[in-house]
Amino acid sequence: MPSPPAPLPIVIARTGGTFPALRTRLGDFEDWVRAGLGGTAAPVLTIDAARGDGMPEPASIAGVVVTGSHAMVTDQAPWSEALGGWIARAVALQTPVLGICYGHQLLAHALGGEVADHPGGWEIGTVDVGTVPDATGSDALFAGLPAAFDAQVVHRQSVRRLPAGAVRLAGNAFEPHQAFRVGHCAWGVQFHPEFGPDAMRGYIDTLAADLRHAGRDPGTLRGHVRATPEAAALLGRFGRFCLRNHGPAPAPSGPPPAVG
């Protein structure tokens, strides 16, 4: 009896890393994403796109999570533009995509949206995010989430205009485009489902001087940090979506070719 087909891998496209002190203590972006995906049956592979490592053919994977970064999409670095082109092809081929923060903005940029500095400057800490009920009711990731939930954020740029045909899924008073979907299997989230409270506090502490310069109180921001279970659940939902829709590799058809 033939073995069941092996599941296709889920790829984490690494677009940068966290601060060295945080990495030493808590791990890096790809570690947090992998933990958030949970015990998926699919292998999870990390590819360092920011280093220029090549991405696989979209049809050969179950899905991709594009991480956050300290880089800026508007710099249009060659590696970032190359990854954006790959993302556009993955969306066209209906390979599941989840872009986080930088990945969210790169998804929008790759599909014709606009990314720019946010006129309000920093959004950082644990914030309230509201869903768009008419859009999220049947969404594979957002269905069943409460009308408002907590999420971790740290960004100065944002998606100022969504790509044509994109569906807005969530936002708040500061950032209307906290989440969007393109088609049925590509999502961007400005917030960080992979961040736990310790990571969020670490960002506030590391950026404290910049925040004070911008008129923000790091102590107050730190005191408001809390767990964000609803936002965190999106990574596990995405992993399960990938397995349901693009999990097993196709079984070979017909007898194996003759050798010799």
N, C-alpha and C positions, 0 to 999 in steps of 0.2 A: 504494500500500500504506500503510495507516494507521501512524502512529508508535506504538511501544510506549507503554503508559501510563506517565506520570511517577510516580516513587516518592513516596509520602507522606513528609512531613518527620518527623524525630525532634526532639522539643522538649526543651530543657533549661529546667526551671522553676527559676529562680534565687530562692533564699529568703534570700539574704544574700551578703556578700562577705568575703574574707579581710582580714587586717591591711594597712594601707596600705603599709608597708615591704615586705611580702611581695608584694603586688600589683605594686609597681614593679619588683621583681626577677624575679618568676616568673610573673606573670599572676594571674588570678583563678579562682575555682571553675569557672566555665563554660569557661574555657580549658583547664583540666586535664581536665575531663570530655570536652570535644570531642577532645582529643588521645587520651584513652583509648578513645573510640569507634573511632578509627582512620579509615581511608579508606573510610568507608561511602558507598555509592552514593546514599543518601538525603540530601537537604539537612538541615542541622542548624540549628535556630532557637533562640535564647535569648529567653525571656520573663521579665521581672523581676516575679515574683509578689509579692515583698516590697514593691515600689513600687506594687502595685495594678493592674498591667497585666493585662488580661483573658486568660484561657486559651481556646484554641480548642475547638471541639466535639471530644470524644474520638475520634469516628469519623473525623475528618478528618486524623488523624496516625497515624504508624506506631508511635509509642511515646513515653514521656516519662521523663526522668531528673530526679528532684527532688533538688536539691543539699543540702549541709550549710549550716549557718547558725550564727552566734553568738547567735541568739535562742533562746528556750526554748519548746517546744511547750506547756508548762503555762501560759504567759502567755495563751494563747488570743487572740492579737492578731487583729483582724478580718480582715486579709489572709490570715492563716494558717488561720483557720477556713473562710474562703471557698475556699482552695486545698484544704483537707481535704475539703470537700463535693464539689469537682470530682474529686478523686482517687477518692472512693467511687463516683462515677458512672462514671469511667473503668474501674475494676475491674469494675463490674457489666456494662459493655459489652465487657469482655475486651480493652481496649486495654492493651498491655504497659506496665508501670510498674516503674521501679527507683528506690527511695528510698534515699538515702545519708545516714547519721547523722541529721540533723534530718528529712530526707525519710523515713527508715526509721521514726522515731518518729511522724511525722505520718501515715504510712500506717496504723500500728497504731491511733493515736488515732481516725482517720477511720472505721475499721471496728469500733470498739468495744473496742479494747484499752486498756491503762492505761500511761501514761507518768508517771514521777516521778523525783525525785532518786535517784541511786544511793546506797545506804547506805554504800558504800565510798569515795565521793568520786570523784576523778579516775581515769580510765583513760586513759593517754597514752603514746605511743611505739610502738615496733614490738613486737607481741605475738603469741603463738601462738594460733591458732584451730583448733579441731577440728571436723570435719564429723560429721554424724549419718548413718552409712552406710545405714540403712534408708530414709532420706528423700532422700538425694542421688543414689542410684544411677541414677535415670532423670530427674533434674532437668535442665532445658534449660540452666541456667547452671552448676550445681555438679557435674554428672556428670563423672567423670574427674579431679577434683581430688584431691590426696593427702589422707590421713586427717587430717593436720595441716599447716597452712601459716601463713606470716607475714602480718600485716596491720598497717596503720597506724591508730591510734585516737587520738581526743581527744574526751572527753565526760565530763560530770558527771551527766547524766540518761540514762535508758535505758527500754526497754520492760519494764515490770515484769510485765505480763500480756499474752499474745498475744491477738489477736482470735479469736473463736470460729471453729473450722475451719482456723486457720492451721497450717502445718507448720513445725516448727523444723528448720532446716538446718545450723546451726553455732553454736558457743559456746565458752566457755572457763571456767576456774574463777571468774573475776571477773564475767563477763557471759554468762549462759547463752543470751541471745537475740542473738547476733552476726548471725544471718541467719534469715529466715523467708520463706515463700512463702504466698500466698493464691490459691487456684484454680490455674490453670496458667500465668498470665502476669503476676503481680504479685509483686515481691520487695522486701524491705527488708534492708539491710546496715548494721549499726551502724558497721562499720569504713569506711575511706576507700580504695576502689580507685583513686581519682584522685590520691592523694598519692604523690609520689616522696620519696626520702630528704631532699632539700633542703627540701621543704615541711614535712616532719615535724620536722626540726631547727629550722626557723624557728618553728614553734609552741612547741616546748619552750623556745627562747630567749626568745620574746616573753612567755610565761607563767611565766618562771623564778621571779619573786617570789611569785606565787600558789602555785606548786608547793612552794617552800621553806616557805611558811606552812602548807601541808598536810602537811609532813613528808617531802616527796619530794626527791630529789637530782637536779637538772637535768643535772648532768654525767654521772651514771651513765645516766640515761635517754637522753641524747644519744649516749653511747658505744655504746648497744645498738641504735641505729637502723641498719636495713639495707634493702636492696631487697626488694620484696614482689611478685615477678612473678606468682604464682598469683592473688593478690587482684586485681592490676591487670588480669589477663586477663578478669575478669568483665565489664568495660565493653565490650570488643570482642565478647564472646559475646552480651551483651544487644543490641548494635547489629545483629549478624547475625540474632538471633532476631526482632527487629522487622522486618527486611527479608523474612525467610522467611515470616512469618505475617501481616504487615500492610503490606507494602512498597508495591505498586503501587496507584495510584489506580484506581478502577473505570473501565473504558472506557465511553464513552457508548453506549447501546443505540439501535439504529435510526438512521434518517437524521437529519441536523440539522434543526431546525425551520425552516420557511419564514420568510423575512424580507420585509417590505414588503407 
